[in-house]
Amino acid sequence: MDAYYLAAASLYEPERSIERLAWAKSTVIAQSLTVYFDEVATSTEQRNRFIAAFKGNSFSSLEKIDK
């Protein structure tokens, strides 16, 4: 909710509602990834696989992350 309220304070015009929602969603995704990589025990190999899958749009390699 904080992300949406921050977006609403910056993009307050009614016609910019889609931009507010996009800002809030992007913030939530970024915060989720930060928490995952900082707080969840992930190895360097797992991080590298995730980054490679993200850059290459090939998420089939992510199946190996938890193994």
N, C-alpha and C positions, 0 to 999 in steps of 0.2 A: 504494500500500500504506500509505503514511503516513496517508492519510485514514481508511482502515478501522481502523488501529490506534488512532488518536485517538478514533474513534467507539466502539471496543471498550473503551477505557479509561473512557469516560464512560457508556456504556450496556452494562454487562457482563452483565446478566441474560440467560439463554438465551432467554427468551420475547420479548426485544426485538431479535432478530436481523434482522428485517425493517427496523426503524428504523435499525440500524447500517448496513445495506446502502444504504438510502435516503440517509443522511447521507454516506456515502462517495461514492456516485454524484453527489450534488449538489455535493460539494466538487470532484470531478474536472471536472464540467461548468463550474463557476465558474472554476476555475484555467485550463482550456482557453480559455475566452473571454477571460480576462485576458491570457494569453500572446498570443493571436491579435491582440487590439487593441493591446497594448503593443509587441510585438516584430515582428510581421509588418507589412510596409509596406501600410497600408490608408489610403485617402484618407477625408476627411471625408464625401464622398458615399457611399462604400461603407459606412461606419459607420452613417450615417443610414438607408440602405436596410435594413440588417440590423435596426436597432432598430425601424423602421416595420413590417417584416415580422414581427418577433417580437411586437410589441404587437397587431398586427391578425390574427395567425394566417394570414397570406397569404404563403406562402413562394415564390410564383411570381416575385415581384420579385427574389428572390435569384439567379435565373439571370443577371441583368445585372451582378452584383457583379464577376465576374472579367473582364468585357469592357471 
